[in-house]
């Protein structure tokens, strides 16, 4: 039940943020918006640690891993996703990002020597195939002759980096046995520094869009989408491993489409319903296996 609650919370939170991210595109540069978002989330987590009297002192070798976590999961990944969304639709970005479930399994095997189960690969294949069907209409409009190619490359690189961030988090949880909230806070802290330096030396302007839409989006993305969302995701990684936890990236586009149905008038087709069925079937197959962390290599 704990795993299901964490999984559902992660999927619902990130599914709801997919549409809100578009409110951050326009006046403020993507890297600067990502910096604002992560800074708010980091402050919230450090405040929680201080109020709960959680230890925040760790040895230097752990801070090196915190830095890697910040680089992979809380800075470069965010910046690339924001950029990619500017070149192609969020649906196409979701399709590319859903492949993280394969990267997580591959990298966990390559780096941490975790076993890869056939049923998990099958479940991931069904899920990603379902995502392709869900966004078939947008895929059909993809062109290799415009900026969509650039967006695809950015989203693909973001997916690889996010997977490496997931593996780093897995190492911190399973090998170093560090508490999620603390290493999450430190990872975001270093991610903020990286985003700030990238924006500063990249010539970005630290402006702010003084609209209720941008401000409310920032609050939601910082508090819910980042602080709460990653707390749930990283705890899920600790319990069931990166391969199965990566399936949240397959499921949350479904939530995004449901929200789009309510607020944007998305029309479900027979192809989309088939895609939804494949995603649900793949999720059932992938999540019904025992946690990989409990297995021997």
C-alpha positions as CSV (number, residue, x, y, z in Angstrom):
1,X,0.0,0.0,0.0
2,X,2.9,2.4,0.8
3,X,4.4,1.8,-2.7
4,X,1.1,2.3,-4.4
5,X,0.5,5.6,-2.5
6,X,3.9,6.9,-3.4
7,X,3.6,5.8,-7.0
8,X,0.1,7.4,-7.3
9,X,1.3,10.6,-5.6
10,X,4.3,10.9,-8.0
11,X,2.2,10.3,-11.1
12,X,-0.6,12.7,-10.1
13,X,1.8,15.4,-9.1
14,X,4.0,15.2,-12.2
15,X,1.0,14.7,-14.4
16,X,-0.5,17.9,-13.2
17,X,2.8,19.9,-13.6
18,X,3.1,19.0,-17.3
19,X,0.5,21.6,-18.3
20,X,1.7,24.2,-15.7
21,X,5.3,24.2,-17.1
22,X,3.9,25.9,-20.2
23,X,2.9,28.9,-18.1
24,X,6.7,29.4,-17.5
25,X,7.5,29.8,-21.1
26,X,7.7,33.2,-22.6
27,X,9.0,36.3,-20.8
28,X,11.5,34.6,-18.4
29,X,14.2,32.4,-20.0
30,X,13.8,28.6,-19.3
31,X,17.0,28.3,-17.3
32,X,16.1,31.2,-15.1
33,X,12.6,29.8,-14.5
34,X,14.1,26.5,-13.6
35,X,16.5,28.3,-11.1
36,X,13.5,30.1,-9.5
37,X,11.6,26.8,-9.2
38,X,14.4,24.8,-7.7
39,X,15.5,27.5,-5.3
40,X,12.0,27.7,-3.9
41,X,11.9,23.9,-3.5
42,X,15.3,23.7,-1.9
43,X,14.4,26.4,0.6
44,X,11.2,24.5,1.5
45,X,13.2,21.2,2.1
46,X,15.9,22.9,4.1
47,X,13.2,24.6,6.2
48,X,11.6,21.2,6.8
49,X,14.9,19.7,7.8
50,X,15.6,22.5,10.2
51,X,12.1,22.4,11.8
52,X,12.2,18.6,12.1
53,X,15.8,18.8,13.4
54,X,17.1,16.4,10.7
55,X,20.9,16.2,10.4
56,X,22.3,18.0,7.4
57,X,26.0,17.4,7.9
58,X,27.6,14.8,5.6
59,X,31.1,13.9,4.6
60,X,32.8,15.3,1.5
61,X,32.3,12.1,-0.6
62,X,28.6,12.4,-0.1
63,X,28.6,16.0,-1.2
64,X,30.3,14.9,-4.4
65,X,27.3,12.6,-5.0
66,X,24.9,15.4,-4.0
67,X,26.6,17.6,-6.7
68,X,26.1,14.9,-9.3
69,X,22.5,14.5,-8.3
70,X,22.1,18.3,-8.6
71,X,23.8,18.2,-12.0
72,X,21.8,15.3,-13.5
73,X,18.4,15.6,-11.9
74,X,17.9,19.2,-10.7
75,X,19.6,21.4,-13.2
76,X,20.7,20.2,-16.7
77,X,17.6,18.0,-16.9
78,X,15.2,20.8,-16.1
79,X,16.9,23.3,-18.4
80,X,16.8,20.9,-21.3
81,X,13.1,20.0,-20.8
82,X,12.2,23.7,-20.7
83,X,14.2,24.2,-23.9
84,X,12.7,21.2,-25.6
85,X,9.1,22.3,-24.8
86,X,9.9,25.5,-26.6
87,X,10.7,23.7,-29.8
88,X,8.0,21.0,-29.8
89,X,4.8,20.1,-28.1
90,X,4.7,18.9,-24.5
91,X,3.2,15.6,-25.8
92,X,6.2,14.8,-27.9
93,X,8.5,15.7,-25.0
94,X,6.4,13.2,-22.9
95,X,6.9,10.5,-25.5
96,X,10.7,10.9,-25.5
97,X,10.8,11.2,-21.7
98,X,8.8,8.0,-21.2
99,X,11.8,6.0,-22.5
100,X,13.5,6.8,-19.2
101,X,12.1,3.5,-17.9
102,X,14.5,1.7,-20.3
103,X,17.4,3.9,-19.4
104,X,16.9,3.3,-15.7
105,X,16.9,-0.4,-16.1
106,X,20.0,-0.3,-18.4
107,X,21.9,2.1,-16.2
108,X,21.0,0.3,-13.0
109,X,22.4,-2.9,-14.5
110,X,25.5,-1.3,-15.9
111,X,26.4,0.9,-13.0
112,X,24.9,-0.8,-9.9
113,X,24.7,-4.4,-11.2
114,X,21.0,-4.7,-10.6
115,X,19.2,-7.6,-12.4
116,X,16.9,-6.9,-15.3
117,X,13.8,-9.0,-15.5
118,X,12.1,-9.9,-18.7
119,X,8.6,-9.1,-17.3
120,X,9.8,-5.5,-16.5
121,X,11.2,-5.0,-20.0
122,X,7.9,-6.3,-21.4
123,X,5.9,-4.0,-19.2
124,X,8.1,-1.1,-20.1
125,X,7.8,-1.9,-23.8
126,X,4.0,-2.0,-23.6
127,X,3.9,1.2,-21.6
128,X,6.1,3.2,-24.0
129,X,4.1,1.8,-27.0
130,X,1.0,3.0,-25.2
131,X,2.5,6.5,-24.9
132,X,3.3,6.5,-28.6
133,X,-0.4,5.7,-29.4
134,X,-1.7,8.3,-26.9
135,X,0.3,11.0,-28.7
136,X,0.1,9.5,-32.2
137,X,-1.5,12.7,-33.6
138,X,1.4,14.8,-32.5
139,X,4.0,12.2,-33.6
140,X,2.4,12.3,-37.1
141,X,3.1,16.0,-37.3
142,X,6.8,15.6,-36.3
143,X,9.2,16.9,-39.0
144,X,12.9,16.3,-39.3
145,X,13.2,19.6,-41.2
146,X,12.3,22.1,-38.5
147,X,13.1,22.9,-34.9
148,X,11.3,19.7,-33.8
149,X,14.6,17.9,-34.4
150,X,16.4,20.2,-32.0
151,X,13.6,19.7,-29.4
152,X,13.8,15.9,-29.8
153,X,17.6,16.0,-29.2
154,X,17.2,18.2,-26.1
155,X,14.5,16.0,-24.7
156,X,16.5,12.8,-25.4
157,X,19.6,14.2,-23.6
158,X,17.4,15.3,-20.7
159,X,16.0,11.8,-20.4
160,X,19.5,10.3,-20.3
161,X,20.6,12.8,-17.6
162,X,17.5,12.3,-15.6
163,X,18.2,8.5,-15.6
164,X,21.7,9.1,-14.4
165,X,20.2,11.2,-11.6
166,X,17.9,8.4,-10.7
167,X,20.8,6.0,-10.5
168,X,22.8,8.5,-8.3
169,X,19.8,8.7,-6.0
170,X,19.6,4.9,-5.9
171,X,23.3,4.8,-4.9
172,X,22.7,7.3,-2.1
173,X,19.7,5.3,-0.8
174,X,20.8,1.7,-1.2
175,X,24.6,1.9,-0.9
176,X,25.2,5.0,1.3
177,X,21.8,4.5,3.1
178,X,21.2,8.3,3.4
179,X,17.8,9.8,4.2
180,X,15.8,10.9,1.2
181,X,14.8,14.4,2.4
182,X,18.3,15.5,3.3
183,X,20.0,14.3,0.1
184,X,17.1,15.6,-1.9
185,X,17.6,19.1,-0.3
186,X,21.4,19.1,-0.9
187,X,20.9,17.9,-4.5
188,X,18.5,20.7,-5.2
189,X,20.9,23.1,-3.5
190,X,23.8,22.2,-5.9
191,X,21.3,22.1,-8.8
192,X,20.4,25.7,-8.0
193,X,24.1,26.8,-8.0
194,X,24.6,25.1,-11.4
195,X,21.5,26.7,-12.9
196,X,22.5,30.1,-11.5
197,X,26.0,29.9,-12.9
198,X,24.8,28.6,-16.3
199,X,22.3,31.5,-16.5
200,X,24.9,34.0,-15.3
201,X,27.6,33.0,-17.7
202,X,25.2,32.3,-20.5
203,X,24.1,36.0,-20.5
204,X,20.6,35.4,-19.2
205,X,18.6,38.1,-17.5
206,X,17.2,37.4,-14.1
207,X,13.9,39.0,-14.8
208,X,10.5,38.1,-13.4
209,X,7.1,38.0,-15.0
210,X,4.8,39.8,-12.7
211,X,1.6,38.0,-13.5
212,X,-0.6,35.9,-11.3
213,X,-0.2,33.0,-13.8
214,X,3.6,32.9,-13.7
215,X,3.7,33.4,-9.9
216,X,1.0,30.7,-9.2
217,X,2.8,28.4,-11.5
218,X,6.1,29.0,-9.7
219,X,4.5,28.3,-6.4
220,X,2.9,25.1,-7.6
221,X,6.0,23.8,-9.4
222,X,8.3,24.6,-6.6
223,X,6.2,23.4,-3.7
224,X,4.3,20.5,-5.2
225,X,6.0,19.6,-8.5
226,X,9.6,19.7,-7.2
227,X,9.8,19.5,-3.4
228,X,6.9,17.0,-2.9
229,X,7.1,15.3,-6.2
230,X,10.8,14.4,-6.0
231,X,10.4,13.4,-2.3
232,X,7.9,10.8,-3.4
233,X,9.9,9.7,-6.4
234,X,13.2,9.3,-4.6
235,X,11.5,7.5,-1.8
236,X,10.0,5.2,-4.4
237,X,13.4,4.6,-5.8
238,X,14.7,3.6,-2.3
239,X,11.9,1.0,-1.9
240,X,11.5,-0.6,-5.4
241,X,14.5,0.5,-7.4
242,X,15.0,2.8,-10.3
243,X,13.7,0.5,-13.0
244,X,10.2,0.2,-11.6
245,X,10.2,3.8,-10.2
246,X,11.0,5.0,-13.7
247,X,7.5,3.8,-14.8
248,X,6.1,6.9,-13.2
249,X,7.4,8.7,-16.3
250,X,5.2,6.4,-18.4
251,X,2.1,6.9,-16.3
252,X,2.1,10.7,-15.7
253,X,1.5,11.7,-19.3
254,X,-1.9,9.8,-19.0
255,X,-2.8,12.1,-16.1
256,X,-1.7,15.1,-18.1
257,X,-4.1,14.1,-20.9
258,X,-6.9,13.6,-18.5
259,X,-6.3,17.1,-17.2
260,X,-6.1,18.4,-20.8
261,X,-9.5,16.7,-21.5
262,X,-11.0,18.8,-18.7
263,X,-9.3,22.1,-19.3
264,X,-8.3,22.1,-23.0
265,X,-10.9,19.9,-24.6
266,X,-8.7,17.0,-25.6
267,X,-10.6,14.5,-27.7
268,X,-10.0,10.8,-27.0
269,X,-9.8,8.6,-30.1
270,X,-9.8,4.9,-30.5
271,X,-6.1,5.0,-30.9
272,X,-5.7,6.9,-27.6
273,X,-7.9,4.4,-25.7
274,X,-5.7,1.6,-27.1
275,X,-2.7,3.4,-25.9
276,X,-4.2,3.9,-22.4
277,X,-4.9,0.2,-22.3
278,X,-1.3,-0.7,-23.1
279,X,0.0,1.8,-20.5
280,X,-2.2,0.2,-17.8
281,X,-1.3,-3.3,-18.8
282,X,2.4,-2.5,-18.9
283,X,2.1,-0.8,-15.5
284,X,0.5,-3.9,-14.0
285,X,3.2,-6.2,-15.4
286,X,6.1,-4.0,-14.3
287,X,4.8,-3.2,-10.7
288,X,3.6,-6.7,-9.8
289,X,7.2,-8.1,-9.6
290,X,9.1,-8.1,-6.3
291,X,11.4,-5.1,-5.7
292,X,14.7,-5.4,-7.5
293,X,16.5,-4.2,-4.4
294,X,15.6,-7.4,-2.7
295,X,17.1,-9.6,-5.3
296,X,20.6,-10.8,-5.7
297,X,22.6,-10.1,-8.8
